[in-house]
Structures are given as structure tokens and as C-alpha cells.
Amino acid sequence: MKNGEHPSWLPFNKTLQGLRQASSAREFRSILARELSEVGVRQFALHVSPAGAPRPSADHIRVISSYDPIWLSRYEKDGLMSHDPVAQRALSSATPFDWASLQYRDGESVMREARQFDIKHGVSFPTLSSSGFGCLSVCFGRTPDRAASPADLALLNLMVPYLQVEVVRLLFRVGEISPRLTSRQREILSEIASGKRDREIGDKLGVTKQTVIAHMKSIRSKLEVHTRTGAVREAQRLGELTLLGEVPNYLRSN
């Protein structure tokens, strides 16, 4: 893949390219809303944590959503995430699930309040990986133009890791995350993650082996780690490698 393009076979390729050009969360939300409406989605919430904690807290999760602002404000202010059965299931599993399959128990009050804002029947597509947490939850509302088909749901599930990449890129663009590595250092670290040796990396990037070694020393210092493997893991955890021109291998596999 060249020029930062997503795979041409990806059904949402053009949308993802548009998201890459978004200059704000609002623009990102608008582009995504238009695409999702084509598969019957009336509302959505995209939750992403660029730091790969096993169970990220609300403080580490960024949300891009088309839900009613009043509901979102109330949800955050009252700390409803810890009582939300949909959120708790997403945080503990990487398997897509229909909300109807949940037994709400203590979360019934949260779901009852959500229904007042037309958040009723939905499906969530979570991912949990070394790159962080990501989850796209879609809601079909009271009277959708058409219900999403199994094929539509499969495509949405496929899209989530790529959306996760684009949200992290957006956070870097708007200054919510500050990159620690230079673009050259990210390239070198990506090659190391794929198993290449210093000389091979130098030949591919047109630099000497000594230059690669010097960059690696700087990378370890910036990421405060002592080994090459540690550097790769920390860069993945921080979302640094999602700034590369293609979706990293460790995201493609999830």
C-alpha cells in the first residue's frame, strides 16, 4: 500500500481515506455517519483507547458518537460506563455481540435511560489488542430505513481496526496525543517489528547500518525501554506505529 492508502479491496476504503483527511472530531463524525447510514445505522458510538491497557478506564477512552449530546453529557457526568452492560461486555471481550443477548441485571437502569434517547437495539464490535481498545457500537433506532444484513454486520466488524487507526491519527493531528518518534524512527521500528535486521533496514530505507543503530538508540531513549522488543511493544501501546502509511500487521490480525 502506498501513499497511506488502505487496501483497495476494503469495502469502506474511500470512507477511511476521507476520515484520514478530517481535521476535527466533528468532521470525522459527520463522514462516518454518512457511511453508516447506508447500512441502516441511525446512531453510533466509536470508543477508542490508544494506550493498550487490558481494561482501559473511561479516562483513557476517546468517544466519537452521533448520540444525543444531552445523553453523552449525562453518561459521562454520572459515570454510567461502569454500570453500562454494553460497555462492560465490550471491555472484556473482542467478540461482536447483539445487545439483546445481554442480561442487564444491575445495568437495566442505564439501558432504560438510554431508550429515552432512541438507543434501543444495537450491535457492538469490540477489539482488544496491543494497539489499544476499540469498539464501534451501532444502533438501529425505532424505524430504520432497512435493517442491517448479516453481510453489513460482517463489513462493520471488518472496519473497526481501521477506524481505530484513523481515530489515533486524528488524535495526533488535533494535538490530543503528542508523537515521541520521528517519521523515520517509526519506519525503522516497523521494520524491526517485521523481523528485519539493521543492514536489511538500512538497504531498504537507503541509509547505513550505523544510522539505523543510532536511530534505534534514540528510540529506546525516547520510549524509556532497554531492548528492541520493548521498543516495539511500547510504540504499539502508545499508538505511534498507527501513524505509518499503512495499517500495521498487528492490527490486521485482529
C-alpha positions as CSV (number, residue, x, y, z in Angstrom):
1,M,0.0,0.0,0.0
2,K,1.4,3.4,-1.0
3,N,0.6,7.0,-0.1
4,G,-1.1,5.9,3.1
5,E,-3.9,4.2,1.3
6,H,-5.9,1.4,2.8
7,P,-6.3,-1.9,0.9
8,S,-8.2,-1.3,-2.3
9,W,-10.3,-4.4,-1.6
10,L,-11.6,-2.9,1.7
11,P,-15.3,-2.0,1.2
12,F,-15.0,1.2,3.2
13,N,-11.7,2.2,1.6
14,K,-13.0,5.6,0.3
15,T,-14.6,6.5,3.6
16,L,-11.4,5.6,5.5
17,Q,-9.4,7.8,3.2
18,G,-11.9,10.6,3.9
19,L,-11.6,10.1,7.6
20,R,-7.8,10.5,7.2
21,Q,-8.4,14.0,5.9
22,A,-10.7,15.0,8.8
23,S,-9.4,18.0,10.8
24,S,-11.7,17.6,13.8
25,A,-13.8,15.0,15.6
26,R,-16.9,16.7,14.3
27,E,-15.9,16.3,10.7
28,F,-14.8,12.7,11.4
29,R,-18.2,12.0,13.0
30,S,-20.1,13.5,10.0
31,I,-18.2,11.4,7.4
32,L,-18.7,8.2,9.4
33,A,-22.4,8.9,10.0
34,R,-23.0,9.2,6.2
35,E,-21.3,5.9,5.6
36,L,-23.0,4.0,8.4
37,S,-26.4,5.3,7.3
38,E,-26.0,3.3,4.1
39,V,-26.2,0.1,6.1
40,G,-29.2,1.1,8.2
41,V,-27.4,2.6,11.2
42,R,-29.2,5.5,12.8
43,Q,-26.8,6.2,15.7
44,F,-23.3,5.1,16.6
45,A,-20.6,5.4,19.2
46,L,-16.9,4.8,18.5
47,H,-14.8,4.3,21.6
48,V,-11.0,4.1,21.3
49,S,-8.2,4.0,23.8
50,P,-4.8,4.4,22.0
51,A,-3.0,3.2,25.2
52,G,-3.2,-0.6,25.3
53,A,-4.4,-1.2,28.9
54,P,-6.1,-4.6,29.2
55,R,-9.2,-2.9,30.7
56,P,-9.0,0.8,29.9
57,S,-10.8,3.2,32.1
58,A,-13.2,6.0,31.0
59,D,-10.3,8.5,31.5
60,H,-8.3,6.8,28.7
61,I,-11.1,6.3,26.2
62,R,-11.9,8.9,23.4
63,V,-15.5,8.8,22.1
64,I,-16.8,9.9,18.7
65,S,-20.5,9.5,18.7
66,S,-23.8,10.6,17.0
67,Y,-25.7,10.1,20.2
68,D,-27.7,13.0,21.7
69,P,-25.3,15.4,23.4
70,I,-27.5,15.5,26.5
71,W,-27.2,11.8,26.9
72,L,-23.5,11.8,26.3
73,S,-23.0,14.6,28.9
74,R,-25.2,12.7,31.4
75,Y,-23.4,9.4,30.7
76,E,-20.0,11.0,31.4
77,K,-21.1,13.1,34.3
78,D,-22.8,10.3,36.2
79,G,-20.1,7.8,35.4
80,L,-22.5,5.4,33.8
81,M,-19.8,3.4,31.9
82,S,-19.1,1.3,35.0
83,H,-22.9,0.3,35.1
84,D,-23.4,0.0,31.3
85,P,-23.7,-3.7,30.4
86,V,-22.9,-2.9,26.8
87,A,-19.6,-1.1,27.7
88,Q,-18.6,-3.8,30.3
89,R,-19.1,-6.6,27.8
90,A,-17.1,-4.7,25.1
91,L,-14.2,-4.1,27.5
92,S,-14.0,-7.8,28.4
93,S,-14.3,-9.4,25.0
94,A,-13.2,-9.0,21.4
95,T,-16.3,-10.8,20.1
96,P,-19.1,-8.9,18.4
97,F,-22.4,-9.1,20.2
98,D,-26.0,-8.1,19.9
99,W,-27.3,-6.1,22.8
100,A,-30.3,-8.4,23.0
101,S,-28.0,-11.2,24.1
102,L,-27.1,-9.3,27.3
103,Q,-28.7,-9.9,30.7
104,Y,-28.8,-6.4,32.1
105,R,-29.3,-7.0,35.8
106,D,-27.8,-4.0,37.5
107,G,-27.4,-2.3,34.2
108,E,-31.2,-2.2,33.5
109,S,-31.5,1.4,34.7
110,V,-28.8,2.6,32.3
111,M,-30.5,0.9,29.3
112,R,-33.8,2.2,30.4
113,E,-32.5,5.8,30.4
114,A,-30.7,5.2,27.0
115,R,-34.0,4.2,25.4
116,Q,-35.3,7.7,26.1
117,F,-32.8,8.8,23.5
118,D,-33.8,6.2,21.0
119,I,-30.8,4.0,21.9
120,K,-32.5,0.6,21.9
121,H,-31.5,-2.2,19.6
122,G,-27.8,-2.3,18.7
123,V,-24.7,-4.4,18.0
124,S,-21.2,-3.8,19.2
125,F,-17.9,-4.7,17.6
126,P,-15.0,-4.5,20.1
127,T,-11.3,-5.1,19.5
128,L,-8.7,-5.7,22.2
129,S,-5.1,-5.8,21.1
130,S,-1.6,-4.4,21.8
131,S,-2.6,-1.3,20.0
132,G,-5.3,-0.5,22.5
133,F,-9.1,-0.8,22.8
134,G,-11.5,0.0,20.1
135,C,-15.3,-0.6,19.9
136,L,-17.9,0.5,17.3
137,S,-21.4,0.3,18.7
138,V,-24.2,0.9,16.2
139,C,-27.9,1.5,17.0
140,F,-30.8,0.9,14.6
141,G,-33.3,3.2,16.2
142,R,-37.1,2.8,16.2
143,T,-37.8,2.9,12.4
144,P,-34.6,2.3,10.4
145,D,-34.9,2.5,6.6
146,R,-33.7,-1.0,6.5
147,A,-32.2,-3.5,8.9
148,A,-28.5,-4.2,8.5
149,S,-28.0,-7.6,6.9
150,P,-25.5,-10.2,8.1
151,A,-23.2,-9.1,5.3
152,D,-23.5,-5.5,6.5
153,L,-22.6,-6.5,10.1
154,A,-19.6,-8.5,8.8
155,L,-18.3,-5.4,7.0
156,L,-18.8,-3.3,10.1
157,N,-16.8,-5.8,12.1
158,L,-14.0,-5.7,9.5
159,M,-13.9,-1.9,9.6
160,V,-13.3,-1.5,13.3
161,P,-9.5,-2.0,13.4
162,Y,-9.1,0.5,10.6
163,L,-11.4,3.0,12.3
164,Q,-9.2,2.6,15.4
165,V,-6.1,3.5,13.4
166,E,-7.8,6.6,11.9
167,V,-9.0,7.8,15.3
168,V,-5.5,7.6,16.7
169,R,-4.2,9.5,13.7
170,L,-6.9,12.2,14.3
171,L,-5.8,12.5,18.0
172,F,-2.3,13.1,16.8
173,R,-3.4,15.7,14.2
174,V,-5.5,17.7,16.7
175,G,-2.8,17.6,19.4
176,E,-4.5,15.3,21.9
177,I,-1.6,12.9,21.5
178,S,2.0,14.1,21.0
179,P,4.2,11.8,19.0
180,R,7.5,10.9,20.5
181,L,9.2,9.4,17.5
182,T,10.1,11.0,14.1
183,S,8.6,9.5,10.9
184,R,11.9,7.9,10.1
185,Q,12.1,6.3,13.5
186,R,8.6,4.9,13.1
187,E,9.6,3.4,9.8
188,I,12.7,1.8,11.3
189,L,10.7,0.4,14.3
190,S,8.1,-1.0,12.0
191,E,10.8,-2.8,10.0
192,I,12.2,-4.2,13.2
193,A,8.8,-5.4,14.2
194,S,8.6,-7.3,11.0
195,G,11.9,-9.1,11.8
196,K,14.4,-7.3,9.6
197,R,18.0,-6.8,10.7
198,D,19.8,-3.5,10.8
199,R,21.6,-3.9,7.5
200,E,18.4,-5.0,5.7
201,I,16.5,-2.0,7.1
202,G,19.3,0.3,6.0
203,D,19.3,-1.1,2.5
204,K,15.5,-0.7,2.2
205,L,15.5,2.8,3.5
206,G,18.7,4.0,1.8
207,V,20.7,4.6,4.9
208,T,23.7,3.0,6.5
209,K,23.6,0.3,9.2
210,Q,25.2,2.7,11.6
211,T,22.4,5.2,11.0
212,V,19.8,2.6,11.8
213,I,21.7,1.7,15.0
214,A,21.8,5.4,16.0
215,H,18.1,5.8,15.4
216,M,17.4,2.7,17.5
217,K,19.4,4.1,20.4
218,S,17.4,7.3,20.2
219,I,14.1,5.3,20.0
220,R,14.9,3.3,23.1
221,S,15.8,6.5,25.0
222,K,12.6,8.3,23.9
223,L,10.4,5.3,24.8
224,E,12.3,4.6,28.0
225,V,13.0,1.0,27.3
226,H,16.2,-1.1,27.1
227,T,15.5,-3.5,24.3
228,R,14.3,-3.6,20.7
229,T,11.4,-5.8,21.6
230,G,10.5,-3.4,24.4
231,A,10.6,-0.5,22.0
232,V,8.2,-2.2,19.6
233,R,5.8,-3.1,22.3
234,E,5.8,0.4,23.8
235,A,5.4,2.1,20.4
236,Q,2.4,-0.2,19.7
237,R,0.9,0.6,23.1
238,L,1.3,4.4,22.6
239,G,-0.2,4.2,19.1
240,E,3.0,5.5,17.5
241,L,3.0,2.9,14.7
242,T,-0.5,3.7,13.6
243,L,0.9,6.9,12.1
244,L,2.6,5.0,9.4
245,G,1.3,4.9,5.8
246,E,-0.4,1.6,6.2
247,V,-2.3,-0.4,8.8
248,P,0.3,-2.3,10.8
249,N,0.4,-6.1,10.8
250,Y,-0.5,-6.3,14.4
251,L,-3.8,-4.5,13.7
252,R,-4.6,-6.5,10.5
253,S,-4.6,-9.7,12.5
254,N,-7.3,-8.6,14.9
